[in-house]
């Protein structure tokens, strides 16, 4: 459990001016706060939740990507590989690497076959060692299998690292449970009015909310990203027999992944077909479950799906059946629980399954930057814009 050691009452005045204000206390937000705080800048982080890392940074596969997942998007693969070693070096304390990460290509219904995946890895210059598919999979279901170099991170350990580091910086403050009322652009600053009545001002505003990126842009009066939203489920499994020592991904198509969930002892189970429960193509997403959430979630203010009373029933029967169809009995698992979150995907990415990191500067002097990224190790894309 991440402990909040930051004092949210450091500033008693009704109006404060900061060098940077960051909306969102996920990895991108706290990385930005630490980077700027170490330079001596006064930084304020505003977070809707009561603690950091409660949404996308925690509720995902925990995969530190090397690029294997994107054989139809060289740009995404190469970007992931470029930052892989740096992320592993910087945050080695939260990395789980003591398992074999196996990728496989399905013999049927796949966008990528064995030869194409081999060529892709060679072209992207990412290591892969071909394996005998029937070591892991039932006969005839996969035409290729590969031992790869890819790890997972533990969000709980990583989050505590950032909280401890920021607690030592008197120039950085995190406010939790924040409800934004308005964002107004002045001649030289942005003024953020909170539900409490406090007004926070800055010449540099960073929107690092991920799932609520468009909601913040809308509040500030800017054009939203063209996004498809998916309400997703990550299933946590208890690995059995030989599975604790391996992570397995079958691709490229409507298949599955089952892999270590950081250092928790669980495996995450996901499926391209069944992880997304429902989708919305509206710039501010509309879902039927919002009407059942008793005001907790709306298009303009997304609640935390994991805590919502209207979250969907688990797709465990469908995901587990798909995995069991492919895996040999030696790689068994049982249900432990489910995590739910809202996932935004750029509509342009639907064509090639790309996952670019988009850092959009929507205004200058005062500066407003929005970042949208679904990859943990591309956080370093923030470095350049944070120099402003």
N, C-alpha and C positions, 0 to 999 in steps of 0.2 A: 504494500500500500504506500503510495507517495505521500509523504508528510509535507504540509505547507508550513514552511518556516518564515515566510515573508510577512511583514507587518503591513496590513492594508490601511493603517491609519497614520502613516508617517506625515502626510500633509493635511493639515486641519483647515486650511483656507478653502473658500468656495471656488476659487479659480486658480489653476496652475498652468504654467507654461513649461513644456518639455521639449528636449531636442528631438525626440522621436516618441510617437505613440504607436503601439503595435496592438492590433485587435486579433486575438486568438492565442491561446497558450498551448498549442501543439508543438511539435518539434520545430517547425519553421518559425513560429513566433518566439519560442524561447532561445533558439539558436541566434536569431536576430538580436534579441535583447542582450544575450551574453556577449556577442560580437561588439555591439555598440557600447555596452556597459564597460567593457574592458578598455575602451578608448576614452573613458571618462565622461561619456555623454549621459545626460539625464534621460532615463527611459521609463515609460509607463506601459505596462501590459494590461489590457482589459480582456477578461475572460467571462463568458456567459455561465460556464459551469462553476462548481464549487471547488474544483481542483484541476490541475493540468492533465493533459494526455488522456482525456476521458472519451475522445471520439476517434478520429481516423488514425492517429498515431498509434493507438492501442488496438483498435478494432480493425485488423487487417491480417494478412498472412504472415507478417513479421519478416518478410523476405528481404534480404539485402541483395538487390538485383545485380547480376553480372551481365545480363542482357539476353540470356537464353530464352526468356519468355516471349520474345518479340521477333521471331524469324521473318515476319513480313514488314518490319519497320527497323531498318538498319540504324536510323537516326536515334531511336529510343535505345536500341541495344548498345550502340557505341557510347552514348552519353552515360548509360548505367555502368558500363565497364570502366569508363574513364574515371569515375568517382569511387568505384568499389574499394580499391586498396586504401584510399585516403580515409574513407569512412571506417573501415576495419581498423586502421591504425589509430584514429582519433578516439574511437569508442570501443576498443577491444574488450573492456571490462563487461560489456553487456552482450557480447557476441557469442552465440552458440555455433561452434564449428565442428564439434566432435560427432559428425554423422556423415554418411554418404548421400550426396544430393544427386538423385537419378532423374534424368529426363528421358522420355520415350515418345516415339511417334506412333500413333495408332494406325493399324493396318486399314481401317475404314473410316470414312467421314472426316478425314483430316485435310487441312489446307497445306500441310507440309509433310513430305514423306522422309524416309531415312536419308536418301541421297541429298535432298534439298537441305535438311537440317545440318548434315555434315558440311556441306558447302557454305552454308550460312555461318557456322562457327569458324570456319577457316577464314572467310572474308571479314568477319568481325574481329578476328584475332582473339577469340576467347577459347580457353582450353576445354576439350572434351575427349574422353576415352571411350571407345565403343565397347559395349558389353553384350553378353548373350541375353536377349530379352526374356527367355524362359527361366532365368534365375529369379525374376520378380513377377512375371506375368504369365497368365494362362496361355497355352499354346495357340498360336495363330492370331492373337489379338494385337500385338505390337510388332511392327516390322523393324524397329530400331530402338536401342536403349543406350544411354550414355552416362558415364560418371562425369560430373561437372564440378566446378568450383563455385559454390554459392552457399551462403550462410543465413542464419536468422538472428534477429536482435531481440532483446528483452525490453519491452517498453517501460515496465515498472522500474527496472534498474536505470535505464537511460533517463527517465523523467526525474528520478531522485537526484541524479547527478546534476541536472540543470537547476533544480530547486536549491540544492546545497550551494552551488556556485553563485547563483543570483542572490541568495540570502546574505552573502558576504559583501555584496556591492550596495553601499548606501545610496548610490545614485540610480538604482533600479528598483522599481516598485511593481508588484503584481496585485491587481484588484480582481477578486473572484466574485461570482454572482452578480455581474454587471448587466444592467439592462440599458441599452442605448436608446435615447429618445430622438436625437437628431445629430446630423453631421452637417455643419455649415462652413462653406468656404469664404474666408475673408480675403483681404488684400495681401496679407502675408502669412496667415495662419489658418489652420482648420480648427474650428471650435466644436468639441464633442460634448453634448449635454446628456448627462446620465439621468436615470429615473430618480435618483436621490436629490437631484437639483444641482449637483456639482458640475462645473464646466471645466473641461481639460482642453488645453490648446497646444498646438505644435505646428511647426513648419514642415514636418515630415510625418506622414501617416502611412502605415503599412497594414494592409488587409491580408492577414495570414489565416483566415478562418476555414479555408478549403470548402467544406460542405455548404457554408453560408456566404461564400464569396459574392454571389449575385445579390443576396439580401443586403449586404453592406454597400455594394455599389449602388443599389436602388435607393437606399437611405440617403446616400450622398448625391443622388441625381445624375449618376453616370450610366453609360450604356453597359448592359450586362454581357457576360460571356455567353456564347451560344453553347448551351450545356444540355446534356441528357442526364437525368437523375435516376439512380437505381437504389431502391431500398434493399440492402444486402444483408446476408446472414453468413457469419463465420462460425462453423461448428467446432467446438473443442472436443477432442477424442482422447481416450486413454489408450495409448498404443500397447499392443500385445505381441508376444512371441518375438519375432525379429524386427518389428517395426521401429522400436525405440532408436535403433542405430541407422535409420535411413529416412530420407524424405523422397517422395515420388511425385512427379508431375507428368501426366500424359497430355500431349498437345499435338497439333495446333488445331483446335476446334472445340466441339461441345463436350469437353472431358473434365478432368478433375486434378486436384493436388491434395496430398496429405503429407504434412511436413512438420518438424518440430516448431512449437510456438514459443520461441525464445528459450529461456532456461526454466520454464514453468513445469516441465515434465509432461505437458500435454502436446498433442499434435493438432494442428488446424486442418480441417477438411473443407474444401471449397470445390465448386463446380461451375463451369462457365454457364451451364444451362440452368442450374437450380439455386446458385448463390443469390442472384437478383430475383427478388420476389415480385416486385412491380416496378414500372418505369414511368417517368413523366418527361415530356419534351418541352414543357413550359419553362420560361426563363426563371420564374419563381414557381417551384414545383407544387402540383396539386395531386394529392392522394386521397382516396376514400377514407383511409385510416385517420386522417387529420380531423375529420368530423367526429370521430369516436374518441379522440384524445382529451376531451373535456377542456379544450383551450390550450393544452400543453404545446401543441404543434400547429403551425399554420404556414401558408406559402411564404409569408414575410418573416417568420421566426421559426426556424426548424428546431424542434425539440430533439433530445437525445433518444434515438430509436431504442437503444438498449434499456432505457428507463421508462419507456412509454407503455401505458396500459393497453394500447391498441396495436402493439407489435404483432406480427404475423406468427402463425404456428410454424414450428420448425420443419424444414425440408429434409430432415435427417433420413426418413425412409428412402427418398429418391437419391440423395447424394451417396448414402452408404451402399445402396444397391448398385449404383454405377461403379463405385470403387471396387466393390466385391466382384463385380462382373470381370474386371481386369486382373485384380491382384491374386496371387497364389495365397493359399490359406496360411502360409507362414507369416504373412504380413497383415495380421488382424488388428482390430480396434473396436472400442465400444464408446457409446455416447456419454459425454460428460456435461455438456451444456452448450448454449448458443449465445453469440454476440451479434447485435444488429447495429447497422449504421447507414447513413445516407452517403452515397458515393456519386460525385459529379464527374461526368466524362464529356470531354469536348465532342460535339457532334461530328466534327471533321475526322475524329479518330475512329469512327465507326468503319471507315473504309479499309484501313490497314492495321487496326488494333494498336496504333501508336499511342504512347502516353508521354507527350512532351511536357516539359516544365515551362509554363508561360509566366513570365514576369512582365506585367503591363504597367507602364507609368502613364496614368490617366491625366495627370496635371503636374506642372512644375511651378515652384515659387508661389504658393506653397506646393509641396510635392505630395502626391497620393499614388501609392504603388499597390497593385493587387497581384498576388502570386497564386497560381493554381498548379498543383503538382501532386501526383499520386505515387511518387517514388521517394522513398526515405533518403537515399544516398545522393539525390540531386539537390539537397538542401544548399549545397555550396554555390548554386546558381544565384543565391542572394548576395554573395560577397560584393559584386561590382556595384549593385544598386545601393547597398548600404553605405557605400563611401560618400554618397551625396550629402 
